[in-house]
Amino acid sequence: MECCDALLAKAEDSFGELGEGILADLAGWRLSWLKLTVLLHDLGKPGTRGLHPRTGQTTFHGHDALGARLVLQVTRRLRLSRAESAYVHDLIRHHLHVGALLTPQATTKARTRLLRRLGTNLAPGILLCLADTQATLGPASTPEFRRTKFEQALRLLQEGWGRAERIFSSPALLSGDDLIAMGVRPGPNLGRILKAVREAQDAGEVKNREQALGLAERIVNGPKKQEDKKQVFPTS
């Protein structure tokens, strides 16, 4: 929380021209509940503590998902509204996703997927991650590591605020009816194909309906072709 306060106290110095927008984004209850989230974001660690089978290192696999579920008990006791509870829940649920993408190697598709998950909560999600990074001790928490995280956070903010509204306001290139016309049955698989095409659209990998249909056809026909090959050329 101290690191979060320090970031916000010097927002315009730390984030440059983005600082004013960050402070405006946290107006009202969003700032207070960001601080609550910072305090509780690792709530799931005790329940997920384990040891890596080879290295013996302590692990907390899934603590983001468990923490997000547990914090809803807190928000109910505090009588937060539905919107406030969702805000706290989503920041905790995705805080590891944010950290994983604050690297130069993160792809445009992965960053765009994060934008869709966080929506209007991009700035507080990044602040939570930066505060967590700066407060973490240990041999891996070097000045270079923290500097890289901060540089990538600025990049993600600049990209996100510049692209999110344009990307997510654009209509989807394909619908479920299009896939059904291709022979895809209604169900989870149809949803997965639509999601894959939408992510490719958001990332700029498909730019029109024809390209979207081509991608959907490749997804639909790919496993079938592999199965056909197995039948034509059986292995012993």
Secondary structure by P-SEA (a helix, b strand, c coil): caaaaaaaaacccccccaaaaaaaaaccaaaaaaaaaaaccccccccccccccccccccccaaaaaaaaaaaaaaaaacccaaaaaaaaaaaacaaaaaaaccccccaaaaaaaaaaaccaaaaaaaaaaaaaaacccccccaaaaaaaaaaaaaaaaaaaacaaaaaaccccccaaaaaaacccccaaaaaaaaaaaaaaaacccccaaaaaaaaaaaaaaaaaaaaaaaacccc
